Every structure is written in C-alpha cells, then in structure tokens.
Amino acid sequence: MGITHHGRTHRLDLADPTLREWECTVLHADPEQGIVLDRSAFYPGGGGQPPDHGVLLWQGVQTRIVGTRKGDDLWLIPAEGDPVPPAGTTVTGAVEDDRRTRLMRTHSGLHVLCGVVFRDFGALVTGNSMEPGEARMDFNLPEVPPDFKARIEELVNAEVAADRSVAVRTLPRAEALALPDIIRTQSNLIPPDEQEVRIVDIVGLDVQADGGTHVASTAQIGKIQVVKVESKGRANRRVRVRLAD
C-alpha cells in the first residue's frame, strides 16, 4: 500500500487526515467488484485500523461506502443495492466524520499506550486491533506488577494531558530502519519491497513506522480508560482500552 498512491488512486487520507470532503472522478465501477476513484480520502484499513465509511454524491444520487478491498487498485465497496456511478462520473466523496475522528483518537491513544509500556516496562507489541473508541493491544510482558492496570492508565493520561505534538514524516527505508527502536512489534511488519517508510512521532514519547491516520496532538485524544488487563499466555498480556468520552 503506497504512501501517496495505491494503484491508480491518489491517496488524500495520509496527506491530510482532517480532509472529509473532496471532488474526484470514477475510474472504474462495478456493483460486485467495487469503485475505483482517481483521488480518495477514504482510509482503506490496515495496521489494525478499520477502513472508513462514507458516501459518494453524484447527479443527485448517493452511494454509501461501507468498506474497502485492496489489490492492484484500491476498491471502495458500495452498500448492497445502492446505485454505482459509471466510470467517468465526477463525484463528491465524503468520509463519515465521527467514525474517522474516533478512529484517529483511538489509534493515537494506542501509540501513547505503546510508548508508555515500552518506556516504563520494556515490552514489545505482539498484536492489536481497534474499533471507533475502543481497542486492545497485546504485549510481551512476562512479569506484571500488581498495580499495573492503574499505573498505566495514570501514565497514559499524563501523556495525553501533556499535549505532545504528533508529527508525521516519510523517510527512505534504510534511514527509517536506522532510527533507534523504530520497530515496536516483535516482528518487523514493514513490507520488504516498501522503499519509503511513514513515521509517526509522538514527540518525546514514541516514534514508530505506521500507516494510519492520527490526531495532531495527544490532547485531542481525550481521556483514556484502561478497561481490563488479561493474560493471553505465559508472557503475553492484553490491555483493553477505550475513550472515556
């Protein structure tokens, strides 16, 4: 999945994660296969972050977008029964704002959690998933202090309140991999043929290779609640979190 393009589609979502509406042209459309746009701000999913939902508006008609399929092109999946705009049609794309915003807050919150657990407990991530407003992250953490749940909630919310800037940049692969601790997962998930690596930097806390959408500062995440800490094997701990508002 490219940083600026995926197949024939110019990706607007990573260039400007605040963009919610734009004009574009349909390059290919099929009710079964999906819709390919020349420009798209729909996040297609990946790295645990689900794809965006939204609509395409054209000639007084609305097509709901309920998912994405990635292949040689980035295919938008229309809702069953909705009309599909023919190739060549100029359409207005619109991302569902509440879903995207909550996913951005949730994703950035997971990076804060990851940064805190790595910094204070030295643990690497073994897995994660998220939905709007709630998520889980797994860590390789054999020993868990008795007050771990309360401690990480306090530490995470202190970093949220610190209003740390969330900066994004793109580096050549070799330069990115030379950064200290850039891989916070037990295995390197960067595709071997990816020559440019997108870096998300919560300044002063966490620097990671990442392809998702994020808020501009940790204060925009809002308060995080640590819901539960579970054991998932001898050394694997699952931390479940949610946005408190």
C-alpha positions in Angstrom: 0.0 0.0 0.0 1.6 3.2 -1.1 2.0 6.4 0.9 0.9 8.7 -1.9 -0.8 6.3 -4.4 -2.4 2.9 -4.3 -2.7 1.6 -7.9 -4.5 4.4 -9.9 -5.8 6.2 -6.8 -4.0 9.2 -5.4 -4.3 8.9 -1.6 -5.5 12.1 0.2 -6.1 10.4 3.6 -2.5 10.3 4.7 -1.6 13.7 3.2 -4.4 15.4 5.2 -6.2 13.3 7.8 -8.6 16.2 8.5 -10.0 16.1 5.0 -13.6 14.9 4.9 -14.9 16.1 1.5 -13.3 16.3 -1.9 -14.1 16.2 -5.7 -12.9 13.2 -7.7 -13.6 11.1 -10.9 -14.7 7.5 -11.1 -12.1 5.4 -13.0 -13.9 2.0 -12.7 -17.2 0.9 -11.2 -18.9 -2.4 -10.8 -21.6 -3.3 -8.2 -19.8 -6.6 -7.3 -16.2 -5.5 -7.7 -16.4 -2.0 -6.3 -15.4 1.5 -7.3 -12.0 3.0 -8.1 -11.5 6.8 -7.8 -8.7 8.9 -9.1 -8.4 10.6 -5.7 -9.6 9.3 -2.4 -9.6 10.3 1.3 -11.1 7.0 2.4 -8.6 5.3 4.7 -8.5 1.7 3.3 -7.7 -0.1 6.5 -4.5 -1.6 7.8 -2.3 -1.9 10.8 -5.3 -2.7 13.0 -7.2 0.4 11.9 -10.5 -0.4 10.1 -11.5 1.3 6.8 -13.5 4.4 6.7 -17.2 4.6 5.8 -18.9 7.4 3.9 -20.7 8.4 0.7 -20.2 9.3 -2.9 -22.6 12.0 -4.1 -23.3 12.4 -7.9 -26.1 13.8 -10.0 -28.4 14.0 -7.1 -27.7 10.3 -6.1 -26.0 8.9 -3.1 -23.8 5.8 -2.9 -22.9 4.6 0.6 -19.4 3.3 1.0 -19.2 0.5 3.7 -15.7 -0.9 3.2 -12.6 -1.2 1.1 -10.8 -4.0 -0.7 -7.1 -3.7 -1.5 -5.5 -5.3 -4.5 -3.7 -3.8 -7.5 -6.2 -0.9 -7.1 -8.0 0.5 -4.1 -11.6 -0.6 -4.4 -14.4 1.1 -2.5 -17.2 -1.3 -1.5 -20.7 0.2 -2.1 -23.6 -0.7 0.2 -25.7 -3.6 -1.2 -28.4 -2.3 -3.5 -27.0 1.3 -3.8 -26.6 2.7 -7.4 -23.0 2.8 -8.6 -21.7 5.9 -10.6 -20.5 5.0 -14.1 -16.8 5.4 -15.0 -16.0 9.0 -15.9 -18.6 10.4 -13.5 -17.4 13.4 -11.4 -18.4 12.7 -7.8 -18.1 14.3 -4.3 -16.5 11.9 -1.8 -17.3 12.4 1.9 -15.9 10.4 4.8 -18.1 9.8 7.9 -16.6 12.3 10.3 -17.5 10.8 13.7 -16.2 7.3 12.8 -12.9 8.6 11.3 -12.3 11.1 14.2 -12.9 8.4 16.8 -10.6 6.0 15.0 -7.9 8.7 14.8 -8.2 9.4 18.5 -8.2 5.7 19.3 -5.2 5.0 17.1 -3.1 7.8 18.6 -4.2 6.6 22.0 -2.7 3.1 21.2 0.6 4.8 20.3 0.6 6.6 23.6 -0.1 3.3 25.4 2.7 1.6 23.4 5.1 4.3 24.2 4.4 4.2 27.9 4.6 0.4 28.2 7.8 0.3 26.1 9.4 3.2 28.1 8.4 2.1 31.6 8.2 -1.7 31.2 10.4 -2.5 28.2 7.7 -4.6 26.5 7.1 -5.0 22.7 3.8 -5.2 21.0 2.6 -8.7 19.9 -0.8 -7.6 18.4 -3.5 -5.1 18.3 -7.0 -4.2 17.0 -9.3 -1.3 17.2 -12.8 -0.1 16.6 -14.0 3.5 16.9 -13.5 4.4 20.6 -12.1 1.1 21.8 -9.1 -1.1 21.3 -6.8 -3.7 22.6 -3.0 -4.1 22.5 -1.0 -7.2 23.4 2.5 -7.0 24.9 5.3 -9.5 25.6 5.3 -8.8 29.3 6.2 -11.9 31.5 6.0 -10.0 34.8 3.1 -7.7 35.6 3.1 -5.6 38.8 0.0 -5.9 40.9 -1.0 -2.2 40.3 -0.2 -2.4 36.5 -3.7 -1.5 35.3 -4.0 1.6 37.5 -0.4 2.7 36.8 -0.6 2.5 33.0 -4.0 4.4 33.0 -2.4 7.2 35.1 0.8 7.2 32.9 -1.1 7.2 29.6 -3.4 10.0 30.7 -0.5 12.1 31.9 1.0 11.9 28.4 -2.4 12.8 26.9 -2.6 15.8 29.1 1.0 16.8 28.2 -0.4 17.8 24.8 2.5 16.2 22.9 2.7 17.0 19.2 2.1 14.1 16.8 4.4 14.6 13.8 4.3 12.6 10.6 7.2 12.3 8.1 8.4 9.9 5.3 11.9 8.6 5.2 13.9 6.3 2.9 13.7 2.7 4.1 17.4 2.5 5.2 17.2 5.8 7.1 13.9 4.8 8.8 15.2 1.4 10.0 18.3 3.1 11.4 16.2 5.0 13.9 16.5 3.6 17.4 13.6 1.3 18.5 11.6 2.2 15.4 10.1 -1.3 15.3 7.9 -1.7 18.5 6.5 -5.0 17.4 8.1 -8.4 18.0 8.3 -8.9 14.2 9.1 -6.3 11.5 5.8 -5.6 9.7 7.2 -3.2 7.1 6.7 -4.9 3.7 10.2 -5.9 2.3 9.5 -4.0 -1.0 8.5 -0.7 0.7 11.2 1.7 -0.1 9.7 4.7 1.8 8.5 4.4 5.4 6.0 6.6 7.0 7.0 7.6 10.6 4.6 8.7 13.3 6.3 10.6 16.1 4.6 11.4 19.4 7.3 13.9 20.2 9.3 12.9 23.3 7.4 9.6 23.8 7.0 7.3 20.8 8.5 7.0 17.3 7.1 4.2 15.1 6.7 3.2 11.5 2.9 3.4 10.9 0.5 3.8 8.0 -2.6 5.0 9.8 -4.4 8.3 10.5 -3.7 10.3 13.7 -4.7 13.4 15.6 -2.3 16.4 15.7 -1.6 16.3 19.4 -2.2 14.0 22.3 -4.6 16.4 24.0 -7.0 15.7 21.1 -7.2 12.0 22.1 -9.1 12.8 25.3 -9.1 10.7 28.5 -8.4 7.0 28.1 -9.8 4.3 30.4 -7.9 1.1 30.8 -10.8 -1.4 30.9 -9.0 -4.6 31.5 -5.7 -6.4 31.6 -5.8 -10.1 30.6 -3.2 -12.9 30.4 -3.0 -14.4 27.0 -0.3 -17.0 27.5 2.7 -17.2 29.8 4.3 -13.9 28.7 1.5 -12.2 26.7 -0.7 -9.5 28.3 -3.7 -8.0 26.6 -4.6 -4.4 27.6 -8.1 -3.3 26.6 -8.7 0.5 26.5 -11.5 2.9 25.4 -12.1 6.6 25.0 -13.7 7.9 28.1 -15.8 10.5 26.2 
